[in-house]
């Protein structure tokens, strides 16, 4: 059965009564106006002029005002049904019936994190390398270490002024003598001319609520232990490579008459018709050096003091290069037991940092991802039926 909140049921009943009263008023008004007749009396070469004659006691100006008022009400009703203020992820119509009172309390709010609609600021990190991490069960995780080096918000973009919401983020540090004067002028306007950033990146944001104030610093605790992230960077350049390495071709036979063409590409076309090689054919060529995004990488551990992220799995890019970190688009894991405290939302717009802990440069403030209750080395055996 439905659980109804008394206050909301009362408001719904009142709205229905008001609708019935307005309908009765409309019927009464139509009865009064049945004696009206509209005739065209004066004509011109362009448009016809209408004259209103009435048998009622009301003046013509009053009748015209009544018509204008009803037309205005109809236009307002049609305008309201367009839902111009509606945003994806929110309700269009007011909530009347629900299973719990929490649904009424959360009306007009986002109930869960929708990664395809909600976007907040990411972070820039330096790829340090890889190392193993063991959890409480003794399971080994091969992790990539990412260092968030001096991430600071330089500038914000608003929909009113720029047409979209965004944040310009700077990371690292560059020597002043290596920065051009025009770029230094931009850094001065953003208030980072004393420590010019090495890397500058802009992140798009979905709502004004997620905007960060200029000068805000982003640390490793901006992310939640156990959540999934997407990491983007320029992959390692491999140079000119053959088809076996670049496209994972099988190659030619190792024996049976094959001579000095074991790693050959093989056939690349057809006969005289079409008599050419189609565009886009997988052949030998330059490999790597492209922007690559690796999705659904889980954060195993966060070191708040040293601003380190330990991410499970490999990450594109060379050691020492900057990578971009964002909340996962496909599987963020928010609202599950795999995230710390089963958090439904990430820290918005960012985490409330502790100056004595976050970015202090001292280790020891480490947070592991939540551990599973079942021993991975001794899973329960289900008996056959």
C-alpha positions, 0 to 999 in steps of 0.5 A: 500500500502507499504511504501518504503524507497527510500534509501533501494529501491535503494540499493535493485535495485543495488543488483538486477543489480549486480546479473544480471551482475554476471549471465551474467559473468557466462554465458560468462565464460561457453561459453568460456569453452565449448571447454574444455575437461577433459580426464583421461590419466594416471592411477595408482592402487589407483586414476586416474590422470586427465589432462586438454586440451583446445583449447582456448588461456588461459593457463591451470593454468589460467583455473584452477584458474578460476575453483577454483574461481567459486567453492569458490564463490559457497561455500561462497554462501552455507555458507552464506545461513546457517545463522550461526550468526543468533539468535532467535528473529532476522531477517535472511534476510535483510529487503526490504519492510516495512509499516513504516520507523521505521522498517528499523531503528529497523532492527537488533534490538529486536522489543519486549521482548520475555520472552522465548528467552530473560532472564536477571538477577533476584533478591533475596528477603526475605518474610516479610508477607502479607498486604492489599493495596488499589489503587486509585479506592479504590480496595483492593489487598492482597499483599505479601511484599518482601524485597530485602536485599543487592543484589550484583553481585559477579561474571559473566560467559561468553560463551567464558570461561564458555560456557554460560552467567550467573550472580552469585548474593549474598544477605543478610549478614552472620557473618564471624565466621559462614563462612568456610575458603574455602567459605571465599576464594571465597568471597574474590575473589569476593570482598564481604569478608567484608560482606559475603552474606547469600544466593548465587544464579546463574541466567542464562542470554540469551545475553552478553548485559544483563551482570552486572559488579561485585559489582553492586547492585540490588534494588527494581526498577530493576523491573517495577511496574505493570509487572508480575514476577515468584517467586520460593522458598521452600514451607512450610513443612506440615509433614505427611498428609492424602489423603484428605489434600494432594491430595484433595480427597473427603473422605468416606461418612459421614453417611450410615454405615461409621464407623471411616473411614470418612477421609479414602483414599478408594480403592487403587487397582484392583482385583487379576489382576494386584494384586498390587498397581501401582507406583505413586498412590496418597496416604498419605505421606509427604507434602510440603518442595518442591521447588515451582514456582508461576507464573504471580504474578503482582507487585502492588507497589514498595518502592524504599527507603526501597527496598520493592516489594508489589506483589499481591497474596501469595508467597511460603515459610516461613516468613523470608526465601529467595525467587527468583524473575524473570521476568514472562515467560508466561505473562510479560505484557511488551508493554501493558498499565498495565506496567508503561509508557507502557514499551516494555522492562524491564530495561536492564541490570538494572535500573539506580539507584539514590543513594539518593533514591534507598536503602536509607532506608527512605520511601515515594518513592513509585510507584504504578502500572498503574490504569485502566480507568474504575471504577471497582465498576461501569463498563459500562453496554452494551445495548442489541441489 
